[in-house]
Amino acid sequence: MQQTLTELAPQATFYRTGGEEFTVLLPETTMAEAKSIAAACQQRLQTLVLHTEDKQTFGLSSSMGVTVKTAGDTEVMDVFRRADHFLYHSKRNGRNQITTDDDAIAALD
């Protein structure tokens, strides 16, 4: 992930927020750019083949929630909560998906 982010979005900050959850902050990035970066990261993760010590192989998938700061956000946690909500929407709806503000609005219609 870090290598992909360095190539695509050098301004990104990537860190672990818990268990199997990670956060990427993309300052000065539009929703379209963020979606493109998320899709590229997801694609790269899917191409990895990992090996266990006993020679078994496995792949990775990723569920993501993508959002941007809006005028209605009064604190940074508003953005994090929304992204977390979208992440869990991706997990509940089949995993290995990216859910964004646009997707959430469409689901409500």
VENKA-V965468 format. One record per helix or strand of 3 or more residues. SS is the DSSP state (~ for helix, > for strand). FROM is the first residue (numbers start at 1). TO is the last residue. If there is no record, write none. Layout:
SS:FROM:TO
SS:FROM:TO
//
This chain:
~:2:8
>:13:18
>:21:25
~:31:47
>:49:51
>:57:59
>:64:66
~:76:92
>:98:100
~:101:108
//
